[in-house]
Amino acid sequence: MQIKQPQPFTFEAGDRAVLLLHGFTGHSADVRMLGRYLEKKGYTSHAPIYKGHGEPPEELVKSNAKDWWKDALDGYNHLKDKGYDEIAVAGLSLGGVLALRLAYEKPVKGVVPICSPMFFDNVEELTQGFRQFAKEYKQLEKKEEDQIKQEIDDIMENSEETFETLSDLIKEVHDQVDHIYAPTLVLQAEEDEMINKDSANYIYDNVEADEKDIKWYEGAPHVITLSDYKEKVHEDVYNFLESLDWSK
């Protein structure tokens, strides 16, 4: 069975631009509803899809964090090339890690890390999450359980570089967040089952931004942008963007 591949999106609505970055094993759907909400509020948004994402799990493990950083950077430059001089960035999970890196490497109006890991102490959770993603993908392909198990085992044998570079990226950003001076809004789900929730306090405590805030969502899961809490996330992101010192 052929699975329709997701696409990046650009919703143009105004002079203020927001780069939206999805999570590990996810794709642009992670942030699409947020993009549509911001479009209605007059904000332009763009969401790339990282290499290997939105594709079969075999393709994802052929990519690594260096590829994903390049894709995030290309997304930022895509907005620049379209004439947007002022860009804020928000990202879910891995997307938040990439957003934070952008915030200390590029001029950004503000940054919103959402349920974003700062400690690579959850390899087991990440591995289980990846296995679940791979299983669900192969079930959509209508494959038999025995075949699915064998194919997933084969994929995991080839996943070492992918997870190593993910670990390196998280550690690098962890050590650099005190170089972030852009306004920062940290969002964290209370019932996050994927990351160490101390990450949220670590980001908030260590960014050097004069304007920073942290919000916790009681009862919310890791992929909060696709959960019952998404409307509250939309409002909080929008209110943060409205508080920034845009030139237009």
Secondary structure, DSSP 8 states (H G I E B T S, - for coil): --------EEE--SS-EEEEE--TT--THHHHHHHHHHHHTT-EEEE---TTTTS-HHHHTT--HHHHHHHHHHHHHHHHHTT---EEEEEETHHHHHHHHHHHHS--S-EEEES-------HHHHHHHHHHHHHHHHHHTT--HHHHHHHHHHHHHT-HHHHHHHHHHHHHHHTTGGG--S-EEEEEETT-SSS-THHHHHHHHH---SSEEEEEETT--SSGGGSTTHHHHHHHHHHHHHHS----
